[in-house]
Amino acid sequence: MKLTVVGCSGSFPSVDSPCSSYLVEHDGYRLVVDLGNGALGALQKYTGLYEVDAVLISHLHADHCVDLCAYWVARNYRVEGCPDPLPVHGPSGTAGRLARAYDMPEKPGMTEVFDFRDLTDGARLELGPFTVTAALVNHLDCEAYGFRIEAGGRSLVYSGDTGVCPELVELARGTDLFLCEAAYTDGKETFDSIHLNGTQAGEHAADAGAARLVLTHVPPWTDAERNRADAAAVFAGPVELARAGAVYEL
């Protein structure tokens, strides 16, 4: 299983990275997880726009889904004709949210280009070689999911956006790679139901018994190295910062 970080900036793009987006590949199957601001352009460095097999959307904040609007254009107006509808698994209301974002009627909206499928808590999806488990996480009052992605006896877990969340710890139990958000700074922001700080991300990884921790969704105004050090102080395994273009082979 191969993970490529397409974008990892939190909340808005940085000078070095688009917002959240990750490409996961195995046995020729290409799964895109989130497609935030600026991610569609960067995605084309790593795969063709018409070679993606499915998309997972963790939640409907713009920094995780808005580039599906641009992807709709690329697929809908393709000179050679529109490919078959692409499966997009996301929270309830994803189709309507994207139609409104593009200022189009919700019916048909983008449904002729994307095959929208609603996620539910505990859903277990078989996507090509991948088994994907979705779990609700603790992010404001919105329907937000973390994902466990398994193939070939290996696993990675993506937190999506979340505050302190025991359910995320269970989802990440024993995972080979824990891709966990760390948007806040310990001692500075104290909102337990929005985002994690570096210390909390490290604690979640330690409690889950994860083998490796990669911090992501760090906004440009947050000291990423401080968050890495905070996580490393409470998690004994390897800790690093996600960066656009980074590749992890599992």
N, C-alpha and C positions, 0 to 999 in steps of 0.2 A: 504494500500500500504506500502510495506516494502523496504527500501533502505539499502543496505550493501555496505560499502566502501571496495572494494577489494584492490585498490591501489590508492594513491593520490599524489605521489611524482612528482614534475614537472621536465620535461626534461630528467632526468635519475633517476634510482632507488636510494633510500636512504638506510641506514642500517635498517630502520624500515618499509619501504613500497616499493612495486612495483610502477611502473608508473600508469597512469590513468586507472581505471577500476571500474565499479560500477554494482552491481546486484540489479535489481528492480523486486519485486515479488508482485503478487496479484492473488488471486483465483487459485493458483497452477501454474500460468504462470510465466516463468523465462526469463527476458530480461536482456542481458548484454550490457552495454553501455561503449564502448571503451575497448581495450584489449592491453595495452601498455607493455613495457619491464617488464618481470617477473610476469605478472598478471595471466597467465594461471595456474601456480603452486598454487598461493594463492587462485584462484577461487575455487579450489577443496576442500578448507576448508568449503565452503558454499553451494556447489551444485555439483552433479555429472556432469562429462563432457558431458554425453549424455542425460542430463535432461534440457539443455538450449533450449528454444523455438525460440529465435531470437537474433540477435546482431545488435546494432547500432554503427556506427563508425562516430565520429564527423569530423575527417579530417585525412589526410594520412601521417602525421609525425609519425616517428617510435614510439615515446613514447605514441602513442594512438592506434596503430594498429598492431605493428610488431608481437605480440604473436599470431595473427591469423595464422602465419606460423607454429608455434608449434601445434596449435589447428588442423590445417590440418593434420599433422602427426597423432595426436591422433585419429582422425576420419577416415582417409584414411586407416590406417594400423591396425585398431581394429580387434582383433582375431575373434570376433563374426561376423565380416563383417561391412561395412560402413553403418551408419544410413542414412536415407533419407537426401538429401541436406538441410543444415541449412540456413534459410534466413539471409542474411547479407545486411543490408541497409547502404550504405555509399556514399561518393562523387563519381562523375563520374571517371572512371579509377581505381576503387578499385581493381578489378580483376587483371588487368595488373600490378598494383603496387605490389601486393602480389606475383604474379608469378615471377616478376623480383627479388624481395627480396629473394626468394627461389632458384633463378637461374634455373628456368624451363621455357619451352616454354609457351607463353601466351595462346596458344590454345592446349589442353584444360585448361592448368593451373590448378587452384583449383576449376574449375566450376563443377566438378563431385561431390564435397564434399560440396561446399557452393553455395547457390542460390543467386547470387549477384543482388542487385536491387539498381538503382541509386536514390539518394535523389535529390530534387529540393527545391528551396526557397519557403517556404509557404506550402510544402507538408504536408498533414494530413494523417497519417497512422493509420489503425485499426489493432493492434497487440494483439490478444487475448482480455483481458479485458481492454487493454490500448488504449487510443487515444494519438498519438504522433504527435506534430507539430514541423516541422523543420524550422529554420530560418538562413539565412546566417549571419555570424558575421565577425568581422573585424580583421583578422589574416594574416598578411603579404599579399601576393598575391595569397594565396591558397584558394581552395574551402573548407570552414570551416563552420560547423553548430553548433548552439545551439539547445537544445531540450526542449520542454515542454511535460511532461508525465502526463497524467490524468487518474484516475480511482477512482470509488467509491466516486465521489464528492470531491476528493482531488487532489492536483497537486504538482509536483516538477519541477523545471527548472534547467537545466545543461547548463552552459555557453559554454562548450568546451573551446578552446583557443581563446582569443579575446583581442583586445585593446578597447578603448572607442567606445561604440556601442549603439546608440539610439534604434536600432532594438532589441537588447537584453533586454533593459528596457521594451519594449512593450511585448516581449515574456514572461517576468517574472511578468507581471502586476498581482498583487494580489495573487501571488503564496504562498503556505503554506511553502515551503522550497526552498530556492535559493542556489544551489550548484555552487558557482562562483569562478573562478580562481583568484588568487592574487599572481602572480609570481614575480612581481617587488616591489621595495621599494620606497615609496614616497620620492622625493627629490634626488634619486640616478639614477634610470633609467627613461628616459623620451620619450620612443618610443610609441606613441599613437596608432600605428597600429600593435602592436605585442601582448602585455600582459597588464593586469591591475595591478595596485598596490593596497595595502590595502584600501587606501582612496577612490580610484575610484570604487572598488568593493562595498564599503559601500554606496557610492553615487548612484550607479546603483540600489542597493537594496532599498534605500530610495525613489528614483524616481519611482520605480516600485510598491511601497507599499507592498513589500514582508513581510511575517510574521516572517521569520527566515532566517538567513544568515549563511551558512557554507562555509568557505574559503578552497579552494583546489588548487592543482597544484602549491604548493609552493616548489621551488627547495631546495635541501639541503644547498645551500650557502646563502639562504635568511632567515632573522630573522622572523620566522613565528609569534612569539608573538608580535613583532613590527607591523606586518601587521594586526593582530587581533585588537590590540589597535587602530590603525589608522582607521580601518573600524568602530569600535565601537564609535569612536568620531563623526562620521557623520551619523550613522544609529542607531535609537533608539531601535530596536528590539534585540533579542538575537543574539550574534555573537560567533561562535566557529570555531575551526580549525578541518578540516577533519583529521581522523587518520585511518590507515588500521584496519579493523575489526569493526569499529563503525557501529551501526545499528540505523536507524531512522524509527519509526513507524508513519505513517501519517493517 
